[in-house]
Amino acid sequence: MRVAAVQLNSNGDKDRNLAAAERLVRAAAADGAELVALPEKWNLLCGGEELVAGAEPLDGPSLTAARGWARELEIHLLAGSISERGLDGEKASNTSVLVGPGGEDLAVYRKIHMFDVDAGGISYRESEFERAGEEAVAASIGEPTLGLTVCYDLRFPELFRILALRGARVIGVPSAFTLATGRDHWEVLLRARAIENQLFVLAPNQWGEAPPHYSSFGRSLIVDPWGVVLATAPDGVCFVAAELDFAAQDRVRESLPSLANRQPDAYAWPDPTESR
């Protein structure tokens, strides 16, 4: 399967962002990609209050456009994530939607881990405006299964392991990974998740500056189950593509059967009261 990761420099101009996404999705499909992935907040990347104001329902214009592209191009499209409008009185969700070649929604994942950190001298408090999801999600993309995650989820290996045990052979990581953390952590973490779960990782990232203070690392990656980087995006708005060899993945899992050698009966979550 040929896959592509689209790297964008989204900002507060939704029309501009959708036009850039469409151009690169079409280019990736013309290059032969059967699965194309957009980054986190591909339709709108801006401050929290602006995100809430620009949040859309699942049948809003951004995902409607994405469904149209997938249907016309006959591809699977991982529509990165958007700010999904909450019900009355509820916060928005950071929501990723996997669209099938017929334009149908195959999976909807709401980001579980909120990015509440201080990085590069900037305070990020995603939970002020968005609420955490509660469910791990995977779906078929033909024969293989794709696991869905978003950005900060990358730092929580238990989510990736659960998706692998549910049959995921590829995991998408649409991101707006910061420049401050990306230099040291982005590639290392993506390769680690690929190696320990013996799966492909498809990680489209935002790149460059966006209001009010975002600076995204870029370097979108596609990684194989041995941890080899199959494709890396340069700086700029672009896409990168690679072939996923599932037969090679089978050989990795057979020759180094770390997933099969797990001993789940020996593992238990610690009692939180024991560490107090």
N, C-alpha and C positions, 0 to 999 in steps of 0.2 A: 504494500500500500504506500502510495506517495502522499506525504503530508506536508503542510506548510504552516509556518508561524508568521503572522503579520505583525510588524512593529510600527507603532503609530506615535505621533506626538499630539495627542488629543488635548483640548483645552475647553474653554467655556462656550465655544461656538459649535452648537450641535450640528448645524447644516454642514459646516466645514468638516467636522469629524466624520459624519456619515459619508460624505463624498470621498474622503481619503480612504475610508474603510472599503467602500465599494470598489474603488479603482484597484486596490491591492488584492481584494478577494478575487476579482475578475482576472487579474494578472496571474495569481497563483493557480487558479483553475485552468487557465490557458497553458500554464506550465505543466499541467498534468496532475495537480494535487486532487486527491479524492476526499481528503479531510483538510479543511482550512480552519485555523484557530486565530481569533482576535484577542487582543489583550484586555486586561481589567479596565473598566470604565472607558471602553472604547468610544462610546457615543458622547460622553461628557465627563471631563476631569477638571474639577474646580473645587472651591471651598465647600465646607459642609452645608451651609445654608443654601448656597446655589445648587448643590446636588439635590437637596430635598425639594427645592422649587422646580428642578428639572426632572425629578423622578417620574417614571412612567409605569403604567400597568403592563402586564405581559402582552396585552394586545395593543400596546402603544406603537407610535410610528417607527421607533428604532428597531424593535424586534420584528415588526411587520416587514420592514425593508429587508432585514436579514433573512427572513423566511422566503421572500421573493428571490433574493440572490441564490439561495440554496436550491430552490425549485428550478429556476431558469438554468443554472449551471450544472444541476444534477450532482451536487456534492453534499457531503456532510459538513456542516458549519458549526463550530463551537463559538457561539457568539459571546466570547469573552465574559464580561460581566457588565451589567448596567445597574443603576440605582432604581430599584423596583419600588413603586409607590406603595406605602402601607395602607391598611384600612384606617378609617377615621380614628384619630388619636394614637395611632401606632407609628413607630419609626419605619423608615424605609429598610429594605434589605439589599445586600450586595449580591446580585443574582446572576448566575450563569445558566445559559440555555443551550442545549445541544439540539440542532435542527437537522432533520433528515433530508435526503435528496428530493422528497416530495413536498418539502416546505412544512412538514409536520414537526411538532415538538416531541423529541424523544426522551428528554430528561430536563429537569429544572433543579438546580442546586443553589442553595443560599449559603453564602460563606459562613462557616462556623466560627472561625477565630477572628476576633476583632483586633484591628491594628491600633492598640493603645500603647504607644512607646514614645520614647524620646530618642531621636536619632539625628546626628549631624547638627545639633543645636536647635532642632525644631521639635515641637511637641505635636504628636498625632493622637487624636482621640476619636477613632472611628465610631466607637460605641455611643458618642454623644448624638449622632444623627442616624445611625443604622443599628438594627438588632441582629443578633447572631442567629444563624440557622441551627438546626438540631439534627440533621440527618445526612449521613454519607450517601452519595448517589453514584451509580454506575449504569451504563446502558450499552446495548449492542450497537456497533457501527458496521453491520454486516456480520462477518464471522468473529472478529475480535470484539472485546468489550473495552469501553473507554471509561475511566474513572474521572470524576470532576472534582477539582479543587480550585481555589483562588488565592494567589499571592501569599499572604502571611501564613496560610495553611501549610506552606512548605516547611515550616519550622516544627511541625507536629507529626513525627514519623508514624505515630499510631494510626492516623487517618489513612496514610498511604498503605500501611500494612493491611488494614481492614479492606481497602479497595482491592488490593492484590489477592487477598483470600476470597474475595467475592468474584474473582475471575478476571479482573482488569489486566489487560496486556499492554495498555497505553494509559497514561494519566496526563490530563491537560492541566497546566498551571498558568492560566492567564494572569498577568501581573502588571502592577505599576510599582515595581521594586525600586526602592530609593537608591539614589547615587551613593549616599553615605554608607549604606550596608551592602549594596550590590558589588562594590569593588572587591570585598573580602569574602562575601558569603554566597552570592548568587550561584555561580558555577559549582562551587563546592557542595552546596546543599542539593542542587538538582542532580548532580552525578551520584551523590550518596543515596538519594531516594531511588534512583534507577538501579544502582548496584544492589542495594539491600533487598529490593523487591523483584529484581530481575525482570524489569519491564522498560518500555520506552517512555520517555518523558518529553512532552511537547509544551514548550514554555515561551509563548509570545509575551513580550514586555513592552511597556511604554518607554519612550526615550525622550530626553530633553526636558525643557522647562514648561511648567503650566502654573496658572494662578491657583492660590495666592502665594504658595511657597514650594510647590512640588518640583523636584528634580529627579527624574527617573533614569535608571542606569542603562536601559537598552540591553544590547547583547542577547537578544532572543536566542534560545538554544533548542536544539533537538538532540536528545541523548539516547544511546542504545542500552540494552540490559547489561552490558559489560562495563558501562560507564564511559564509553567512547563518545565524544562529541561529534555528531554527524554533521551539524551545521551551526554556525554562529553568525548572527547579524552584525554588520558594521554599524557605526553610528549613523543615525538618519532614519528616515521613514522608508520602509522597504519590506520585503518578505524573504524568508529563507525556506528551503525545501529539502527533503531527504526521503529516501526509500526506507520503509520499515520492513525488515526481513524476519517474518515470524518463525520461519524454519530455523534460522540462526538463534532466535530466542529460545526455541525448544531445546536446541543443543546446549545452550548455556544452562538451562534449568536441569537438564539430564546429567551434564558433566559435573556441575557444582550444585547439588540439590539442597541448597540452604533452606528454601521454602518447605521442601518435603521433610527436612531434618528438624524442623521446629518441635519443641516439646511443650505444647500449650498447657498440659496438666501441671507443669512445674512453675507456671507464671501466675501471679495473682496481683491485682491492684492493691497497693498498701492501704491500710486503714488510715485516713487522714488524721485521726486522733493520736496515732502512734508517733507522729513527728512533732507534736506540740511539746 
